[in-house]
Amino acid sequence: MTTRTTQTVARFSSSFLLPGFDAPQPAGDYRVDQDEELIETSSRLAWRRVGAFVHLPAIGIEGRTHQMVPVNPADLDAALEKDQKR
């Protein structure tokens, strides 16, 4: 199966907490790596997200450690949607 990783930025205007995080994260821009796998059909190519990793801390925030936390893509989408409604 063919896979790829795409990099995006998730922007949160208020603090948020995702499953797997130790504590709420402050508002800011966060790098996100999304793993996708190729779905081949007879008429076209499509990609399906199978995983995501959020880089902590946020872009521009100094920290002693940097980490990539695995998250469920659906949880990330829900958190972004909730943040946009605020």
C-alpha positions as CSV (number, residue, x, y, z in Angstrom):
1,M,0.0,0.0,0.0
2,T,1.3,3.4,-0.9
3,T,1.4,6.0,1.9
4,R,2.4,9.7,2.2
5,T,2.7,12.2,5.0
6,T,1.4,15.7,4.5
7,Q,2.3,18.6,6.8
8,T,-0.2,21.3,7.7
9,V,-0.7,23.9,10.4
10,A,-3.7,23.8,12.8
11,R,-4.6,27.2,14.3
12,F,-6.4,27.3,17.7
13,S,-7.7,30.6,19.0
14,S,-8.2,29.3,22.5
15,S,-6.7,26.5,24.6
16,F,-7.6,23.0,23.8
17,L,-7.2,19.4,25.0
18,L,-7.1,16.3,22.9
19,P,-7.1,12.7,24.0
20,G,-3.5,11.6,24.7
21,F,-2.4,15.1,25.8
22,D,-1.2,15.5,29.4
23,A,-2.6,19.0,29.8
24,P,-4.5,21.6,27.8
25,Q,-2.4,23.4,25.2
26,P,-2.4,27.1,24.8
27,A,-3.9,28.9,21.7
28,G,-1.5,29.1,18.8
29,D,-0.4,27.5,15.5
30,Y,0.6,23.8,15.7
31,R,2.4,21.8,13.1
32,V,0.5,18.6,12.2
33,D,1.8,15.6,10.2
34,Q,-1.0,13.6,8.6
35,D,-0.4,10.1,7.4
36,E,-2.5,9.0,4.4
37,E,-2.8,5.8,2.4
38,L,-3.7,5.6,-1.3
39,I,-7.1,4.2,-2.3
40,E,-7.1,3.0,-5.8
41,T,-10.3,2.9,-7.7
42,S,-10.9,2.2,-11.4
43,S,-11.7,5.9,-12.1
44,R,-9.4,7.9,-9.9
45,L,-7.0,8.1,-7.0
46,A,-7.9,9.1,-3.5
47,W,-6.1,9.4,-0.2
48,R,-7.5,8.4,3.2
49,R,-6.2,9.8,6.5
50,V,-5.1,7.0,8.8
51,G,-3.2,9.0,11.5
52,A,-2.1,12.3,12.6
53,F,0.7,13.7,14.9
54,V,0.6,17.2,16.6
55,H,4.0,18.8,17.2
56,L,4.3,20.3,20.7
57,P,4.9,23.1,21.7
58,A,3.1,25.5,19.3
59,I,5.1,27.2,16.6
60,G,7.1,30.1,18.1
61,I,6.8,28.9,21.7
62,E,10.2,28.1,23.2
63,G,10.3,24.8,25.1
64,R,13.0,22.5,26.5
65,T,11.5,19.5,24.8
66,H,9.7,19.0,21.5
67,Q,7.4,16.1,20.9
68,M,5.0,14.6,18.4
69,V,1.8,13.4,20.0
70,P,-0.3,10.9,18.0
71,V,-3.9,11.9,17.8
72,N,-7.0,10.6,16.1
73,P,-7.7,12.7,13.0
74,A,-11.4,12.8,13.9
75,D,-10.6,14.2,17.4
76,L,-8.4,16.9,15.8
77,D,-11.1,17.8,13.3
78,A,-13.7,18.0,16.1
79,A,-11.4,20.2,18.3
80,L,-10.7,22.6,15.4
81,E,-14.4,22.8,14.6
82,K,-15.3,23.6,18.3
83,D,-12.5,26.2,18.3
84,Q,-13.9,27.9,15.2
85,K,-17.4,28.1,16.7
86,R,-16.1,30.1,19.8
